[in-house]
Structure formats: C-alpha cells, structure tokens
Amino acid sequence: MAKKKFYRPILYYLLITVKTLFSFLPYRLGFWFGGTLGKLSFRLLSKERKKTLTHLNYAFGDSKSHAELQKIGLAMFENYGRMAAELALYKKLVANIDEFVTIEGREHLDQALSRGDGVIGIVSHFGNWEYLGGTLALKGYKGSVIARRIYYEKYDKMLVSIRNRFGEKTIYRDRSAKEILKTLRQNHILGFVVDQDVENIDGVFVNFFGKPAFTPSAPVRLSLASGAPLLPLFILRQGMKHRIFIEPAMELTETGDKEKDIITNTQKWVTIQEKWIRQYPEQWVWNHKRWKTQPI
C-alpha cells in the first residue's frame, strides 16, 4: 500500500484553486500564466530541480554544458505549467480542437485499424500527452488508456473525468486482462504510457541513452499474443499548439524465442522514443528516476 503523504491534499486543493481561477481566464492568458508558474517551480523546488539536472547529465553530460542542461530543465518545467493550464482550460480547447491540435500520420492509424485486431498505441510522457488520446477520441477514434491509480484518489478522479470529457476511457492496470482484450476485440485503440521505471510490473532491460533502463514489456507481450499492431504515438508542443505524430506500425521480430523477441521489440520502440527525446529534450519528464532499477 502506498504511503500517505501529508502534502497531497494540500497540492490537490491548490490545484483546484488554480484550476478555478484559470477557468475564468482567456486561453492565451491562462497558458502564459501556467508556463510562468512552471518556470517558477523549477527555481523553487530544489529537490525536483536536482533530479532533473542529474538525469539530464546522465543523458547529455558528454555533449551539453551545464548551462544548456539548466535551460532544458527550465523549459521542461515550463511545459509542465503549460500542461496544467491546458488541463484546467480543457473545455475551451474541446470546443476549438482544430485550432490547437493537428494530426500527422493518420493514415498509419487507419491502416492498422483496418486489420480489425485493434491497435496498441505506445505513448510517452512527452509534450501534453493527455491531449494526445483526448484528441484522437474527439476525432472519432474509440479507445482506452491503461493507467495506474494515482495515490491521491481525488486527483485521480479529476484526471479520469477530464479524459471522459474528451471521450477517452481509463482502464486501471490492475483490472482483469479480459477488459483489456475486449478493447482490442472491439477494434479500438489501447494506449500504454510506458516510458517510466515502474515497480511491480513485468519489464525488461533495454538500452536508453546508452544505459540499461528497466522498461515495461506489456505492450510488446500483448501485441505478440493478440496480433494487434504496435504504433508509437507522440504529441509535440509548438507554443500554444500541438502536432500529433503517428508512426507506422512497427515490424515485430518473431524468432520463436519469446523472451528474446520481447527484449528485441521493446528495444525497437524505446529507440524510436529516444530519437524524439533527443530532438526535443525539453518536452520529456526528466525529473522521473528512469534509471532507478539496475541489473543485478
């Protein structure tokens, strides 16, 4: 059972207060204010700033200066703040989705769905990842996201309610496999946000920025078992606007050695993910302990 932390209710009600205030602001002003709060948080939250710079140094220490890493970290927190503002203002976005979000590679998704086995979308904590699934749902693509329960229940319910408003369902990862397979049998999209080192789940070690990183293997295992194609999905922030990029379905390696194939195919999508993060490092979540678990 997760340890209860005294500050979670405080943070939740602070978020509710900010959300209420933002709802009265014009979209542009709320967006600017959110980014400003994000940058202020980078300067004030020393523990999170230290984690961020430590992990950036793991990845880019040989190629970027300390000043460059500081700049990336600051921009990452600015993205956090902008994302928080956008979630607070989501009702205004839903009404004007085409103004703020465009999709590239939609033909790859349509082609994958035409097979009738559903689609497994691999998503990263990149850009405003909550807008990715929400936009696809608004565009008529039915689907669900696999999510872990957030420790503070009220915050969890708020996030789920926002997804519901977009038309996206949430399936908790502790639910039965039948519910997950049902989504694929209905030829819907099943989204996995699987770019973090998470305890108590099946995973494998693959190379990420030149270091072994424990990575969830569920998307690959499910794809190999069900026949549902795997599509890496990314959403790139460009100021107030976003561009969703849908990569072609991955060609999975199947040699008959199941465990080896799981590692090989997990490495394939992590390599794609790393390509995007290298190009836009400020849009990924560097304060997460991605290399926490190491091989014995």
C-alpha positions as CSV (number, residue, x, y, z in Angstrom):
1,M,0.0,0.0,0.0
2,A,1.3,3.4,-0.9
3,K,2.5,5.6,2.0
4,K,0.1,8.5,2.6
5,K,1.9,11.9,2.4
6,F,0.6,14.9,4.2
7,Y,1.1,17.3,1.3
8,R,-1.0,15.5,-1.3
9,P,-4.4,17.1,-0.1
10,I,-2.7,20.5,0.1
11,L,-1.4,20.1,-3.5
12,Y,-4.8,18.9,-4.7
13,Y,-6.7,21.8,-3.3
14,L,-4.1,24.2,-4.5
15,L,-4.6,22.7,-8.0
16,I,-8.4,23.0,-7.7
17,T,-8.0,26.7,-6.7
18,V,-5.7,27.3,-9.7
19,K,-8.0,25.4,-12.0
20,T,-10.9,27.5,-10.9
21,L,-9.0,30.7,-11.4
22,F,-7.8,29.6,-14.8
23,S,-11.3,28.8,-15.9
24,F,-12.1,32.5,-15.8
25,L,-9.1,33.5,-17.9
26,P,-8.8,33.8,-21.7
27,Y,-7.0,30.8,-23.1
28,R,-3.9,32.7,-24.0
29,L,-3.5,34.4,-20.6
30,G,-4.1,31.1,-18.7
31,F,-1.5,29.4,-20.9
32,W,1.1,32.2,-20.3
33,F,0.4,32.1,-16.5
34,G,0.8,28.4,-16.4
35,G,4.1,28.5,-18.1
36,T,5.3,31.2,-15.8
37,L,4.3,29.1,-12.7
38,G,6.2,26.2,-14.2
39,K,9.4,28.1,-14.5
40,L,9.0,29.5,-11.0
41,S,8.6,25.9,-9.7
42,F,11.9,24.9,-11.3
43,R,13.6,27.6,-9.4
44,L,11.8,27.0,-6.1
45,L,11.6,23.1,-6.0
46,S,15.2,22.3,-5.3
47,K,14.7,18.6,-5.0
48,E,12.9,18.3,-8.3
49,R,15.5,20.6,-10.0
50,K,18.3,18.4,-8.7
51,K,16.7,15.2,-10.0
52,T,16.0,16.8,-13.4
53,L,19.6,18.0,-13.8
54,T,21.1,14.7,-12.6
55,H,19.1,12.8,-15.2
56,L,19.8,15.3,-18.0
57,N,23.5,14.9,-17.1
58,Y,23.2,11.1,-17.4
59,A,21.9,11.5,-21.0
60,F,23.7,14.6,-22.3
61,G,26.6,15.2,-19.9
62,D,29.2,14.5,-22.6
63,S,27.6,16.7,-25.2
64,K,25.9,19.6,-23.4
65,S,27.1,22.2,-21.0
66,H,25.7,22.8,-17.5
67,A,24.0,26.0,-18.8
68,E,22.4,24.1,-21.6
69,L,21.1,21.5,-19.2
70,Q,19.7,24.2,-17.0
71,K,17.9,25.7,-20.0
72,I,16.3,22.3,-20.9
73,G,15.3,21.8,-17.3
74,L,13.7,25.2,-17.1
75,A,11.8,24.6,-20.4
76,M,10.6,21.2,-19.1
77,F,9.0,22.8,-16.1
78,E,7.5,25.5,-18.2
79,N,5.9,22.7,-20.3
80,Y,4.6,21.2,-17.0
81,G,3.0,24.5,-16.1
82,R,1.5,25.0,-19.6
83,M,0.1,21.5,-19.5
84,A,-1.5,22.1,-16.1
85,A,-3.1,25.3,-17.5
86,E,-4.3,23.4,-20.6
87,L,-5.9,20.8,-18.5
88,A,-7.6,23.5,-16.4
89,L,-8.8,25.1,-19.6
90,Y,-9.7,21.9,-21.5
91,K,-13.3,22.8,-22.0
92,K,-12.2,25.8,-24.2
93,L,-9.9,23.5,-26.1
94,V,-12.5,20.9,-26.8
95,A,-14.7,23.5,-28.5
96,N,-11.8,24.6,-30.7
97,I,-9.7,21.4,-31.1
98,D,-8.8,22.0,-34.8
99,E,-7.3,25.4,-33.9
100,F,-4.9,23.9,-31.4
101,V,-4.1,20.3,-32.4
102,T,-3.3,18.8,-35.8
103,I,-2.5,15.1,-36.7
104,E,0.1,13.8,-39.0
105,G,0.3,10.1,-40.0
106,R,-3.4,9.5,-39.5
107,E,-3.2,7.1,-42.5
108,H,-0.9,4.8,-40.4
109,L,-3.6,4.5,-37.7
110,D,-6.4,3.9,-40.2
111,Q,-4.4,1.2,-42.0
112,A,-3.6,-0.5,-38.7
113,L,-7.3,-0.4,-37.6
114,S,-8.4,-1.8,-41.0
115,R,-6.8,-5.2,-39.9
116,G,-9.6,-5.5,-37.3
117,D,-7.4,-6.6,-34.4
118,G,-7.4,-3.2,-32.6
119,V,-4.3,-1.1,-32.1
120,I,-1.8,-0.8,-29.3
121,G,-0.6,2.8,-29.1
122,I,2.7,3.4,-27.3
123,V,2.7,6.9,-25.7
124,S,5.4,8.8,-23.8
125,H,5.2,11.4,-21.1
126,F,6.1,13.9,-23.9
127,G,4.5,17.3,-24.7
128,N,1.0,17.3,-23.4
129,W,0.4,13.5,-23.5
130,E,-3.1,13.8,-22.1
131,Y,-4.2,15.8,-25.1
132,L,-2.9,13.0,-27.4
133,G,-5.5,10.4,-26.5
134,G,-8.2,13.0,-26.0
135,T,-7.7,14.5,-29.5
136,L,-7.9,11.1,-31.1
137,A,-11.1,10.4,-29.2
138,L,-12.6,13.7,-30.3
139,K,-11.8,12.8,-33.9
140,G,-13.8,9.6,-33.6
141,Y,-11.2,7.0,-32.7
142,K,-12.6,5.0,-29.8
143,G,-10.1,3.8,-27.2
144,S,-8.9,3.5,-23.7
145,V,-5.7,4.3,-21.9
146,I,-4.1,1.9,-19.4
147,A,-3.3,3.8,-16.3
148,R,-2.1,3.2,-12.8
149,R,-4.2,4.5,-9.9
150,I,-2.8,7.8,-8.6
151,Y,-2.3,7.6,-4.9
152,Y,-4.5,10.6,-4.1
153,E,-7.9,9.5,-5.1
154,K,-9.5,12.9,-5.6
155,Y,-6.7,13.9,-8.1
156,D,-7.1,10.5,-9.8
157,K,-10.9,11.1,-10.2
158,M,-10.3,14.6,-11.6
159,L,-7.9,13.3,-14.2
160,V,-10.2,10.5,-15.2
161,S,-13.1,12.9,-15.5
162,I,-11.1,15.1,-17.9
163,R,-10.4,12.0,-20.1
164,N,-14.1,11.2,-20.0
165,R,-14.9,14.7,-21.3
166,F,-12.7,14.0,-24.3
167,G,-14.4,10.6,-24.8
168,E,-11.4,8.6,-23.7
169,K,-11.9,5.7,-21.3
170,T,-9.5,4.7,-18.5
171,I,-8.6,1.1,-17.7
172,Y,-6.6,0.7,-14.5
173,R,-3.7,-1.7,-15.0
174,D,-4.9,-3.8,-12.0
175,R,-8.1,-4.7,-13.8
176,S,-8.6,-8.1,-15.5
177,A,-7.0,-9.0,-18.8
178,K,-10.5,-9.6,-20.2
179,E,-11.3,-5.9,-20.1
180,I,-8.1,-5.1,-21.9
181,L,-8.6,-7.8,-24.6
182,K,-12.2,-6.6,-25.0
183,T,-10.9,-3.2,-26.2
184,L,-8.8,-4.8,-28.9
185,R,-11.6,-7.2,-29.9
186,Q,-13.8,-4.1,-30.5
187,N,-11.1,-2.8,-32.8
188,H,-10.4,0.1,-30.5
189,I,-7.1,1.8,-29.6
190,L,-5.4,0.7,-26.4
191,G,-2.9,3.3,-25.2
192,F,0.0,2.5,-23.0
193,V,2.1,5.3,-21.4
194,V,5.2,3.2,-20.7
195,D,8.4,5.2,-20.5
196,Q,9.0,5.0,-16.8
197,D,10.7,2.7,-14.3
198,V,7.6,1.3,-12.5
199,E,7.7,-1.2,-9.7
200,N,5.8,-4.5,-9.6
201,I,5.2,-4.9,-13.3
202,D,6.8,-7.1,-15.9
203,G,9.7,-5.5,-17.7
204,V,13.0,-5.9,-19.4
205,F,16.3,-4.0,-19.5
206,V,17.0,-2.2,-22.8
207,N,19.4,0.5,-23.9
208,F,18.2,4.1,-23.3
209,F,20.7,6.9,-23.8
210,G,23.5,4.4,-23.6
211,K,22.4,2.9,-20.2
212,P,20.3,-0.1,-19.2
213,A,16.8,1.1,-18.4
214,F,14.1,-1.2,-16.9
215,T,11.1,-0.9,-19.3
216,P,7.5,-2.3,-19.2
217,S,7.1,-5.1,-21.6
218,A,3.3,-5.3,-21.6
219,P,2.7,-3.6,-25.0
220,V,5.0,-6.0,-26.8
221,R,3.8,-9.1,-25.0
222,L,0.2,-8.1,-25.8
223,S,0.9,-7.4,-29.4
224,L,2.7,-10.7,-29.9
225,A,-0.2,-12.6,-28.2
226,S,-3.1,-10.7,-29.9
227,G,-1.8,-9.7,-33.3
228,A,-2.7,-6.1,-32.6
229,P,-0.2,-3.8,-34.3
230,L,2.1,-1.5,-32.2
231,L,2.1,2.2,-33.2
232,P,4.4,4.7,-31.4
233,L,2.5,8.0,-30.9
234,F,3.9,11.4,-30.0
235,I,2.5,14.9,-29.4
236,L,4.8,17.8,-30.0
237,R,4.2,21.1,-28.4
238,Q,4.7,24.1,-30.6
239,G,3.9,27.0,-28.4
240,M,0.1,27.0,-27.7
241,K,-0.4,24.5,-30.4
242,H,0.3,20.8,-30.7
243,R,1.1,18.3,-33.5
244,I,0.3,14.6,-33.1
245,F,2.6,12.3,-35.0
246,I,1.5,8.7,-35.6
247,E,4.4,6.5,-36.6
248,P,3.9,3.5,-38.9
249,A,3.1,0.2,-37.3
250,M,6.2,-1.5,-36.1
251,E,7.5,-4.6,-37.8
252,L,8.0,-7.0,-34.9
253,T,10.7,-9.6,-34.8
254,E,9.4,-13.1,-34.1
255,T,12.1,-15.8,-34.0
256,G,10.3,-18.3,-31.8
257,D,12.4,-17.3,-28.7
258,K,9.6,-15.4,-26.8
259,E,11.7,-13.7,-24.2
260,K,14.4,-12.7,-26.6
261,D,11.8,-11.3,-29.0
262,I,10.2,-9.3,-26.2
263,I,13.6,-7.6,-25.5
264,T,14.3,-7.0,-29.1
265,N,10.9,-5.5,-29.9
266,T,10.9,-3.4,-26.7
267,Q,14.3,-2.0,-27.7
268,K,12.8,-1.0,-31.1
269,W,10.2,1.3,-29.7
270,V,12.5,2.7,-27.0
271,T,14.9,3.6,-29.8
272,I,12.2,5.5,-31.5
273,Q,11.3,7.2,-28.3
274,E,14.9,8.2,-27.6
275,K,15.1,9.7,-31.1
276,W,12.2,12.1,-30.3
277,I,13.5,12.9,-26.8
278,R,17.0,13.7,-28.2
279,Q,15.4,16.1,-30.7
280,Y,13.0,17.8,-28.2
281,P,14.5,17.1,-24.7
282,E,12.6,19.9,-23.0
283,Q,9.3,18.1,-23.7
284,W,10.1,14.9,-21.7
285,V,9.9,14.2,-17.9
286,W,13.5,14.3,-16.7
287,N,12.6,14.5,-13.1
288,H,11.4,10.9,-13.2
289,K,14.0,8.3,-12.0
290,R,14.2,6.5,-15.3
291,W,17.4,4.5,-14.4
292,K,16.3,3.7,-10.8
293,T,16.3,-0.1,-11.3
294,Q,19.6,-1.6,-12.5
295,P,20.6,-5.2,-13.4
296,I,22.0,-7.2,-10.6
